[in-house]
Amino acid sequence: MKTKATYNNRITTADEQRLYSHLLACVAVESPDAMIDRFQSLFLDGCGYPDRDVVAALDRLLASPEIEEYFRFVLNRCCHILINRWQTNTQLQPAIPILVELLESVPNDRVLELSRSRSVRRLRQVTHGFRDTEQYLALKRLARIIEARHSALPRPRQAEAVPLGSLINRYPYLYEHCLVTEDSDLQHQQYVRSIQVEAQHKFEVDLTHYVTYRMRQGRLHRQGQTDGIQKLRVVPNPTLLNDQDLVSSLKHFARRRDHGPSYRDGAQRFLLTHNQGASFREFKEDLFDYIMADVNVGYSQRQFKSMLEDHLLSTFSDSDGRPVDDFLRVRTCSNLFNFLVVDPTAGRQHYVFLDLINNLGPVQTTGLLLRILLICHKVKPFLERRFSVLFNHYETASSETVAWLVNMFENINIALSLNFGSVDLSHTHSR
């Protein structure tokens, strides 16, 4: 049985390098329109390309019996040679979605050279197969984000049914896991991190402006200044939640000290009891109590309580007598996300997560996950990875069909911004 090719065990051939060097030289001096024409002629139509040496190198690659196994890496790198050049220039970035869209186009049926007909048929076959790869999905997501960044169109409201995948620009915590593949080069990884930071900052600024607007509106309303309210510049709700749900979420995750302990207070109190000396078994028992303290009493008395306890106490039970350390804490919390959200290694089963949302609602479910994050910050990427698995699973579904997941994504965005970002609303009233 053939083993599926992976990027890390491959050596770049001379013919691949010939392709890459050629495209690097061209993109440095040619316009995006010219490069897109080149790309279509070379990789999609398979005819009319002016550089015969490059065509010969491509034909030799296509003649390889393993081409179906590794062509995704070759074509992805060729795409990113162009993308890496364009993404550094705001004016050139709109060419990226055009390039990605080109990969779905039907080849031009010009008269083919008889001497290359076999190679062209092979080329079209493997290029068409590229659409079923992780690399192509990552390119499509990148294109959606760039289109959203350059679009003047209003954001969709939750009532509008759009594919879940079209909303990815709204959730920066998904970027790294949805836009980076095993063969992504360092330049692309750095670019993804930069747009992630920008998107997160923009959301936090928009959220702060919205809260400030609501505070002013509420103050003027209490003072009976109707004219003043009408003169306020309206700041739109930056989420897909309705105004009432957004305010509830903000109050919940930015809890004022005089309104009861915040999530951070609870996490700090838990950590103080587990400095040095506690055994791993004691840590798991107390962690169970810490999690259940935030779960509705009625729900906690049902199957969830025993399932969670069994899962926790059986986690690395051979280490129960050891003092709890950072390694055990990270592994335990990461395993909790497998149980509570989705286990990427177990067929994407997430029935516990669905049950939590149906019974506790998105705000309380987000709060439960936040409690775990706040006692072990290192597992934040693990939780983000779990949500990217769900995003990938439902990517083509209508946002209306998976409204429960959209609500979760929005609440996670708020909770992460308030507890890990620069937003501080602990001194405000969001009315």
Disulfide bonds with the S-S distance in Angstrom:
none
